[in-house]
């Protein structure tokens, strides 16, 4: 459903092809266990200070995505925005960070480049773990896991209902945008363009609210009792808990070794 | 507006998470269960709105629309923006899980503050409402840039130049957001003026205001 682009507005919708469909051990793992495991892994990796440990965490993240059966090409495409940011940060810190200059290139800061390298290694490792553990569950399954982990009642429901309506709203905007283009609308840096985009957004808002009222009425008629049910209800088995514990050990050990030797 | 994973220090991440948790608690307290579907619709609308790229000179920028969310939703903008940022992390890997608290605070806190200050002006309709739209649209983006810059500067003094650049880069975005917010408020004022006083119109009687 996210395959279509929302017009020439640069929507990244195309990149949102789902990763939650699959049969890997991580796809079959209960979403609650994955949420808890990801919290442990992400906090551990974020505490890393050294480059060796950062590299080890990156390799761990790549191993985890391999275990999730996600191809490196798909993962690389998802890491492009973050790495564009890291490249910019490297240049900026290299040029502006205080400290001794690099011996080979005198106008680049050695400390700035060292910090940028550490951030890049950690950032990519964190994103890989995030993709492998959380993007292999559907959003409704994650919302249900949040509810079952007692992270509130309204927030998981809001997440599930937002995801439910996201595609409808996207289609609505696409339709209105196509109609505007058919009437000769050509986006430029002008007041007319900003007014047109604002009206398209306003119309999308009004239509989405009207549809939401109908959806709410239909849900109530079908006996909706405040719980958004999903077919992805996993069961928490002892074997999965052991698997999750085993997955949490490497990043914790990497971080402990890093902090003790830093 | 997303700060990527791996950049910020642990104390800054913890402070951002605590602030976001407080804002979420306050927002969810005001969000009645029978308004969840409408709030979700608005969360989806603002999610899609934040993906719209508008031309700016030879390039383009994407909208934030957080000021408009704060203006229409008040404290409820906090959970709405949190859900939008969480979905952006899950679907596009913009931001991440650890940095979600800081990103939510940076985007939602200025939005809610603008909403709380400017909603009386918005409720008057007409030109005052347009002024409220412009101030909220621009002010929330500037607030977001300032908070993101503060998070960077608190992490490491070496990020000061990057922090200044973040604020400078958001100045034209703030101007465009102000203009777009004026046009959206004007459009809503002509078509559904009731939304300017409460964007979640099916609140049960006696329930908390938006």
Contacts between the chains, C-beta under 8 A, distances in Angstrom:
chain1	res1	chain2	res2	distance
A	2	B	91	7.6
A	6	B	48	7.6
A	6	B	51	7.0
A	9	B	51	7.5
A	9	B	52	5.5
A	9	B	53	4.7
A	10	B	53	3.9
A	10	B	60	6.3
A	10	B	62	7.3
A	11	B	51	5.0
A	11	B	52	7.8
A	11	B	53	7.7
A	12	B	51	6.7
A	12	B	92	5.4
A	13	B	51	7.2
A	15	B	91	7.9
A	15	B	92	5.7
A	16	B	91	4.1
A	16	B	92	5.9
A	38	B	97	6.7
A	39	B	97	7.8
A	42	B	96	7.9
A	42	B	97	5.9
A	42	B	98	5.2
A	43	B	98	7.2
A	46	B	5	7.8
A	46	B	6	7.3
A	46	B	10	6.6
A	46	B	13	7.2
A	46	B	98	5.6
A	47	B	10	6.7
A	78	B	92	7.4
A	78	B	93	4.7
A	79	B	93	7.0
A	81	B	92	7.3
A	81	B	93	7.0
A	81	B	94	6.4
A	82	B	4	4.8
A	82	B	5	7.3
A	82	B	93	6.6
A	85	B	4	5.1
A	86	B	4	7.3
A	89	B	7	7.4
A	89	B	162	7.0
A	92	B	161	6.6
A	92	B	162	5.4
A	92	B	165	7.3
A	93	B	158	6.5
A	93	B	159	8.0
A	93	B	162	7.5
A	96	B	158	7.4
A	96	B	161	4.1
A	96	B	162	7.6
A	97	B	158	4.3
A	98	B	157	7.8
A	98	B	158	6.2
A	111	B	158	7.3
A	112	B	158	6.5
A	115	B	156	7.1
A	115	B	158	6.7
A	119	B	6	5.0
A	119	B	7	5.5
A	120	B	6	7.3
A	121	B	6	7.8
A	122	B	5	7.5
A	122	B	6	3.9
A	123	B	4	5.5
A	123	B	5	4.9
A	123	B	6	2.9
A	123	B	7	6.8
A	124	B	6	7.6
A	125	B	6	7.7
A	126	B	5	4.0
A	126	B	6	5.5
A	126	B	96	5.9
A	126	B	98	6.7
A	127	B	4	8.0
A	127	B	5	5.7
A	127	B	93	5.7
A	127	B	96	6.2
A	130	B	5	7.4
A	130	B	89	7.4
A	130	B	93	7.1
A	130	B	96	5.7
A	130	B	97	5.7
A	131	B	93	6.6
A	134	B	90	6.6
A	134	B	97	7.0
A	135	B	90	6.2
A	135	B	93	7.9
A	139	B	87	7.0
A	139	B	90	6.2
A	142	B	90	7.4
A	152	B	28	6.7
A	154	B	28	5.0
A	154	B	31	6.0
A	154	B	33	6.7
A	154	B	36	6.4
A	154	B	79	7.5
A	155	B	24	6.9
A	155	B	28	6.2
A	155	B	79	6.3
A	155	B	82	7.8
A	155	B	83	7.6
A	157	B	33	7.8
A	157	B	36	5.5
A	158	B	31	7.6
A	158	B	36	5.8
A	158	B	39	6.2
A	158	B	40	5.6
A	158	B	43	6.8
A	158	B	79	5.8
A	158	B	80	7.7
A	158	B	83	5.4
A	159	B	83	5.2
A	159	B	86	6.6
A	159	B	87	7.5
A	161	B	36	6.0
A	161	B	37	5.7
A	161	B	40	3.4
A	162	B	40	4.3
A	162	B	43	4.2
A	162	B	44	5.2
A	162	B	47	7.2
A	162	B	83	5.0
A	162	B	84	7.4
A	162	B	87	6.6
A	163	B	87	6.5
A	164	B	40	7.2
A	165	B	40	5.8
A	165	B	41	5.3
A	165	B	44	4.4
A	166	B	44	4.6
A	166	B	47	6.2
A	166	B	48	7.3
A	166	B	87	7.0
A	168	B	44	7.5
A	169	B	41	7.2
A	169	B	44	4.3
A	169	B	45	5.5
A	169	B	47	7.6
A	169	B	48	5.1
A	170	B	48	5.5
A	173	B	48	5.4
A	173	B	52	7.9
A	187	B	54	7.3
A	187	B	55	5.2
A	188	B	55	5.8
A	189	B	55	4.6
A	189	B	56	5.9
A	189	B	57	5.8
A	191	B	179	7.1
A	193	B	54	6.9
A	193	B	55	6.2
A	194	B	54	6.5
A	194	B	176	6.5
A	194	B	179	4.9
A	194	B	180	5.5
A	194	B	183	6.4
A	195	B	183	4.7
A	197	B	52	6.3
A	197	B	54	5.7
A	197	B	180	6.4
A	198	B	179	7.9
A	198	B	180	4.7
A	198	B	181	7.8
A	198	B	182	7.8
A	198	B	183	3.2
A	198	B	184	4.6
A	198	B	186	8.0
A	198	B	187	6.3
A	199	B	183	6.8
A	199	B	184	8.0
A	199	B	187	5.4
A	201	B	45	7.6
A	201	B	49	5.3
A	201	B	52	7.0
A	201	B	65	7.5
A	201	B	180	7.4
A	201	B	184	5.9
A	202	B	183	7.8
A	202	B	184	5.0
A	202	B	187	3.9
A	202	B	188	5.9
A	202	B	191	7.3
A	203	B	187	7.8
A	204	B	45	5.9
A	204	B	48	6.9
A	204	B	49	7.7
A	205	B	42	7.3
A	205	B	45	4.9
A	205	B	184	7.8
A	205	B	188	7.6
A	206	B	188	7.8
A	206	B	191	6.3
A	206	B	192	6.1
A	208	B	41	4.6
A	208	B	42	7.5
A	208	B	44	6.6
A	208	B	45	5.0
A	209	B	38	6.2
A	209	B	41	5.7
A	209	B	42	7.2
A	209	B	195	7.8
A	209	B	199	7.9
A	211	B	41	7.0
A	212	B	37	5.0
A	212	B	38	4.9
A	212	B	40	7.1
A	212	B	41	3.5
A	213	B	37	7.8
A	213	B	38	7.0
A	213	B	202	6.8
A	215	B	37	5.8
A	215	B	41	7.9
A	216	B	34	7.6
A	216	B	37	4.0
A	216	B	38	7.1
A	216	B	202	7.6
A	219	B	37	7.0
A	226	B	33	5.7
